[in-house]
């Protein structure tokens, strides 16, 4: 049986009962109760017959848009081969890289000049000493080592596992609450301790 005919019978089986019963309800005064019973029987007989024809058809899969409908006559062990859906190309994952730390270079040393005359030095006078006062320690700065930009599909736990850090340490390093960690945004930058 051609596939368009199967679609037609499927529409008759699913759609015909509702407008058929509405039409019979409007015609009730003219056709009476006997006409109503005959009309309802005819509408539902057409719907049931259409459903049986669809079930007996050789078409196993009907595609409606991006949905596939397996027909009732398809056996569970039957293999219905569907064309593969094209998946959108994903951008390559961003791999964080480490930047090398600058190395210390020795400061140039002055060579003594034999022609230079020594400058007179002043003697230090005693001054009043101040007692040290306690200064508050600055808050710890985020680690300058690794940073990660959140990509689509990332979760906070997956990021922590990827870099081998615990979730509480990652929360602390980024000054986040667990609720904020559950609502990551694409493009958000995280500090990896």
N, C-alpha and C positions, 0 to 999 in steps of 0.2 A: 504494500500500500504506500503511495507517495506521502512524503512527510507533510506537505501542506494540508492534505486531507486529514491526517492525524491531528494537526493543530486545530482544524475546523471542528472535528468531533470532540476534542478536549474543551474547546470554548462552549460548544453546545452542552456538554455534560456539566460544566461548572457554572455557566451564566444563565442558561435558559430557564431554570426553575424560578428564579426571582422575578424577572419581568413577566413570565407566564402566569404566575400566581397573582401578581398585581393586576394584570389585564383581566383575569377571571374575576377578581374582586370588583373591578369597575363594571363588568358586564353582568354581575349577579342579578340586578333587577330584571334584565331581559331574558336571561337563560334559565333562571330558577335553580333549585337545588340539584335536580337531576343533571342539568347541563354543566353545573359546577363540578360535580363528581366526575363526569365523563371528561371534561376539560383538564381537571387536575390529574386524572389518571393518564391522559395522553401526554401532558407535559412531563410528568415524572417517568413515564415509560420511554420517551425520547431521550431523557437525560441518562437513564440507566442503560439503555441500548448503546448510546454514544460512549459511555464509560467502558462497556464491555468490548466494543470495537477497538477502542484505544488500547485496552489491556491485551487484546489478541493481535495487535499489529506487530510487524516485524521490526519496527523502529524501537530501539532500546533506550535511546537518550534523546531528549528534546532540549534544545538550547534556547532559552529566552533571555536575551541580553547576555549578561555574564553568568547567568545561573544555568545549571544543568539539572534536568528533571529526569530521574530514572523511572521508567514506566513499571507498573505492577507486574508485568509478565517477565521481567528480567530476573533471572536466577541469581542467588547470592554468589555463586562461583563463576558466573559469567564475567568476562573482562570487557568493560566498555572502554575503548581507547579514545581519549579526548585529546584534542590538539593542545600542546603545551601553551600555557599563558606566558606572555612576555613579561618579565619582571623588569622594573626600572633599574637602570645601571646605578650602582651606589658609588659615591666617591671613595677613593682609597682611604684607609684609616690613617689618622694622623699619629705618627709615632713621635713621642716626645724625645728630644735629644738633649744631651748634657752639654753645657757650654763650659769650656775649660776655664779654670780660674787663672787670673793673671799671676805670674811668678814675680817675686820681689827681685828687683835689680839693685846691685850695690851702689851706694851713693859715691860720687867722685870724691877723692881725697885731695886735700890741698897739699902742695909741696912747699916746703919752707923756701923763702926767698932770702938769699944772703944779704941783699942790699936793703931790705926793709928794716926800719928802726922799730924797736918794740914800743908799744903804746903804754903810757903810764896806767896803772890799774888803781882803781879806787878801793878803799878799804870799806868793808861792810859794817854798818852800824847796827847794833842790836835793835830789833823791832819787836813789837808786841806780837805774841803768838795767839792765834785764834784757835779755839777748840773746834774740832770737826763736828759738823751737824749731820744728822742722818738725812740723806736725800733719797726720795723714793726711786726705786729701780724702774727704768722704762719698761713698758710692756714688751714681751718678746716679739721681735719682728718676724714676719713669715719667712720661712726658709727660702733662700734665693736660688736653691738648686733646681728643683723640677717644678714645672707648671704643666697643667693639662687643660685643654679646651674641651668642654663637654660636647659630644656629638649626639646626633639623633639615635635614640635607642639605648643610651647609656643609663645605668643606674648607679647610685652612690656605692652600693655594695660591690658591684662589678668593677668599678674604678679602683676601689680599695684592694680588691683581690688581684687586679691586673698589676698593681705596683707593689704588692706584698706588704701593705700596711693595714693596721686594724681600723675598723670603722670609727671607734672613738678618737684615735689619733688623727684621722683625716678630718673629723668634725672639729676637733680642737685647733688644728692647723689653719682651718678656714673660718673659724669663729662662727660655726653654723649650729643650729638646733636640729634635732632629728626631723622635725616637720619641714624645715627649709631644705634639708637634704633629700626629702621625698619629692620636692618640687624643683628639680634642677631644670635650667633653661639651656637650650642649645646655644653654644657660644659662650657660656659662663666659664670663667677661668678659675681653676682650683689649684691650690698649692699642695704639692705632694711632699709630706715630711720625710 
